[in-house]
Amino acid sequence: MKNKLILGLMILLSVHVFSQNAAPLSKPDTTQNRGYVVNVGDVAPDDFKLVLTSGETTTLKALRGKIVVLQFTASWCRVCRTEMPHLESELWQPYKDRNVVLIGVDRDEPIDKVVKFKDDLKITYPLALDLGADIFGRFANKKSGVTRNVVIDQNGRIVFLTRLYNEEEFSSMLKVIDGLARKSS
């Protein structure tokens, strides 16, 4: 009886170890990628329109040739409210005339709330509406949270991804953007 129990445990342990080392049968779990469904090096999804709070629309295809930063945000997000003034002062103001476009993509909120959010934070970069979080879902698992930046180079490739606001990561993102902007000049 004792030998059968030990043998059974050994088999279970072997199956567990094998399953941990086996190649995945489907796309990897995005929680290990901070909720993203895209990776650095991928061509950014561009099959959507960005409807800005001003009423204007644009697309990533129309912005090709520029460095684009999509900042996924929402008015209820405390970390977004912490990061957005830094995006305004350290990214938007110094780079807006250097071939860089920053667009905040507000997750699933009506226009009146998004406009108030923008006004409350005194930001000048454009915000786009993302009702249903469909744009967000092209970049990250819809069950994952906002406060993320996607940096897209002039050729439409993703070159940097952030999650939450971390000063070191934010600084690294700015260095990447600065390098791209210098090449653009």
N, C-alpha and C positions, 0 to 999 in steps of 0.2 A: 504494500500500500504506500509506504513511504517513498519507495523507488519510483512508483507511478506518479506521485505528486511532484517529485523533483524533476522527472522527465517532462511532465506537463508544464511546469514553470519554465524549464529551459526552452521548450518549444515556443511558449508565449514570448519569452524574452528575445528569442531569435527572430520571430515574426516582427516584433516591435523594432528591433535594431534594423532589420532589413527594410521595413517600411519607412524608417527615418532616413535611410541612405538611398532609397530608390528614387529614380528620376520622377518628377511630377508628371501626371497624366494630362494636366491642364495648365492653364496660365497660373503662375506663382501667386501665392497669397499676397495681396497688396498691403496687408498690414505691416509686412516687413519693409515695404517701400513707402512707409508713412502715408498710406492710403492712395497713392498715385496709381493710375493705370497706364501712365506714360513714363518714359525714362529719358534721361539726358541722352542726346544723340538721335532720338526719334524726330521725324518730321511732325510738327504740331498739327493736331486735327484742325481743319479749317473749313469744315462743312456747316458753318453757322454764321448768323449775322449778329453783330453787337449793336443793340439799340441803346443809344446813350440817353441820359436824362434830358438832354437838350432837344431830343427828337431826331437828331442825326443818326444815321446808321453807317456802319463800316464792317469790313470783314478782314480776317487775317490775310487773305489773298490780296486785298486792296492795300494792305500795309507792308507787303513784301518789299524788301529793300530797306526797311527800317528795323531798328531793334525794338521789339515789343515786349512789354512786361504786363502780363495779366495778373492782377492782384485779386484773388477771390476773397470776398469779405461779406459782412452782414452787420446791420446796425446793432444787433443784440450781442455781438461778439466783443468781449472786453479786450482780448488780445489784439483784435483788429484795430480797435480804438487807440491802443498803445502804439501800434506800428504805423498807422496812417500818417501821423504828423512827421515821422521820420521819412516816409516815402515822399511826402510833399517837399520837405526841406533838403533832404540829402540825395534824392533821386530826381524828382520832377523838376524842381527849380533849376538845379545845375545842368540838367541834361535835355530839357525839353527842346532846346534849340540846337541839339547835337545829334539829330537823327534818332532820338529815342521817344517812343510813345508808351505812356503808362495809362492803363485803363483798369479801374476798379470794377470788378464784375460782382454785383451784389446778388447774393443767393436768395432767390425766391421771396422777394419783398415787393410791395406795390410802389409805384413811382413816387407818391407823396411821401412815403416813409424814407425812400432813398434820397430824395432831394433834401429833406430835413436833416438826415444823417450827414450828408455832404456839407450843408450849411453849418450845422453844429460843430463839425470838426474843422471848418474853415479851410477845406482843401480846394485846390483849383484844378487838379487833374480830373478828367472825365470819369464818370461812373456809368456803367451799363447795367441794364436789367437782365436778370436770368430767372425768369419765372419758371417754376418747375425744376430748377437746377439742371437743366439739360446741357448747358455749356459746361458747367462744373463737372457733370458726369462724363464728359469727353476726356477730362484730365485726371479725375480722381473718382474713387468709389463714392457714390452718392451718400453712403452711410458715414463717410469720414467727414471731418470738420473743415471749416474755412480757416482763414489766415494762412494763405499759401500764395507764393509768387511763382509764376512760370516765366522764365526769361527765354525769349525766342530770338534767334539771330536774324540777320538780313536775308538769309536763304530759307527761313521757315523752320529751322531746326531748334529743338529745345536744348539750351546750353546750361541751364541752372534751374533747380527746383528748391523752394524753401517750404518749411512747415513750421507754424507758430512763429513768434518773434524772438529771435536769438541774436544778440548784438554781433557775435562772432560770425554767424552765418550771414547776417545782413551785410556786414562789412565785406565778406567774401563775394556776395552777390554784386555789391557796388564795384568791386575790383574787376569782375567779369564784364560788367556793363561798360565800365570805363575803357577797358581794353578793346571792346567791340567798337565803342564810339571813336576811339583814337584811330582805328583802322579805317573807319568810315570817313574820316576827315580828309 
